[in-house]
Structure formats: structure tokens, C-alpha cells
Amino acid sequence: MNGKVVNKQWLKNMLQPLRDYQLQCGYPSVFVGEFSTLRWKNGVAQWLADFTSSFNEWNWDWTYFNYGDPDQYGSQGWSDVDL
């Protein structure tokens, strides 16, 4: 992304201030809502695995968002993507 490597470590570094705030305030979880990606983009399976595994590791709740055309963003066709 803009010449930067976007991987699980990048994501965790980006979200660490929110994680710190969660722990400081004693909140049991954070809700991450309405994120998605086009299912045919390169690296999408790893991107989703990195995001969701990070959220799960921190016990955060999350919802994948199907925007508009379910064939582009939704679950139809995910069977051909190795998650």
C-alpha cells in the first residue's frame, strides 16, 4: 500500500494504540465493523486471514461487510479462495 508492505505486523502496529486504550480502560472487547475487500484482488486471502486472526487474538468482535454486489465483496465465490 503506497509502497509499504502491508502484513499482519503492519496491521498490529497500526492498531496498537487502540489495543492499548482498550486495555487501559478495561474494555473487554472492541467491535470492528464493516470491513471488506474485493474477493479477486491479489493477496486477499492472506489479508483477510491477517485481519481476522489479529482481531481474534485480541478477542475483538468483527463483522465482514458485504457492500452492494455480493459477487464482488460477499461470500458468493469464496469457495475458490483458500482461507
C-alpha positions, 0 to 999 in steps of 0.5 A, spaced: 500 500 500 503 506 497 509 502 497 509 499 504 508 492 505 502 491 508 502 484 513 499 482 519 505 486 523 503 492 519 496 491 521 498 490 529 502 496 529 497 500 526 492 498 531 496 498 537 494 504 540 487 502 540 489 495 543 492 499 548 486 504 550 482 498 550 486 495 555 487 501 559 480 502 560 478 495 561 474 494 555 473 487 554 472 487 547 472 492 541 467 491 535 470 492 528 465 493 523 464 493 516 470 491 513 471 488 506 475 487 500 474 485 493 474 477 493 479 477 486 484 482 488 491 479 489 493 477 496 486 477 499 486 471 502 492 472 506 489 479 508 483 477 510 486 471 514 491 477 517 485 481 519 481 476 522 486 472 526 489 479 529 482 481 531 481 474 534 487 474 538 485 480 541 478 477 542 475 483 538 468 482 535 468 483 527 463 483 522 465 482 514 461 487 510 458 485 504 457 492 500 452 492 494 454 486 489 455 480 493 459 477 487 464 482 488 465 483 496 460 477 499 461 470 500 458 468 493 465 465 490 469 464 496 469 457 495 475 458 490 479 462 495 483 458 500 482 461 507 
